[in-house]
Amino acid sequence: MDTTDHQHLIDELDTLLDQIAMLLQRFEATGCNAPLKADYIALHELQARALKQRQEHACAMAGDPQRTTPATRREGLH
């Protein structure tokens, strides 16, 4: 992957993270976080995976190969 590829994925992950944040806010504002607890937790887990993958791409762009792991790339967001 080159810098352009990494940046494209970072941009896509940023969009996903914004959408997750908005959905979490809607869950909380409507009180759905309690009755739909499993879904609410799953959104937080998705958010954590996206943040981790974003960090890995940022580190790869900065030339820090020790901060990227092949196992994370298999988690499914890219």
N, C-alpha and C positions, 0 to 999 in steps of 0.2 A: 504494500500500500504506500502511496505517496502522500505528501502533505495535503493535496487537494482532496483525496479520498477521505483522509482522516477528518478534515474540516467539514466535508459534506455530512459525514456520520455524526459529528458533534452537533451540527446544525439540526439534523433530524432528531437527535436525542434531546436537544434543547426544546424543540417543538413538542415532543412527547412529554417531557417533564412539565412544561407549561400546562398541557392538557390534563395531566394527572393532578397537578396542583389545583386546577380549577374544579375538577371532579371531586377531589377531597373536600374542598371548601363547600361545594354543593351538598355533599353527604352530611357535613357538620351543620350547615345552615338549616337543612330540612329535618335534622334529627334521625337520618337514616343510618348513621354510623353504629347505633346500638342494634336495631333490628336486623341490619345487614352486616353484622360484624365480620363474617368471613370474607365478604367482598371488600369491605373497608381495609381489612388486614392485607388482602391480596393486592390492593392498590398500593399500599405502603411498601410491600415487598417488590412490586414492579418498579416503583420509584427508586428503591435502593439499588436494584440491578441496573437501571438506566444510569444512575449517578456513577456507579462503579465503572460501567462501560465508557461513559463520557470521560472519566478521569484517565482511563487506560489509553484512550485515543489522544487525549491532550498530552499525556506523558510520552506517547510514541512520537508525536509531532515534535516534542522537545528533545527527543533522542535519549530517553530514559528507558531502555528495554527491560530493566529489572522491575519496573512498575506495571508491566503488561504480562498477563498470563494466558496461555492457550485455553485453559479450562473455562475462563469467563467468556471467551468468544463463542463457546458452544452453548451458552445459556439461551440463545434464541432471539435476541433483539436485533441482530444484524447478521 
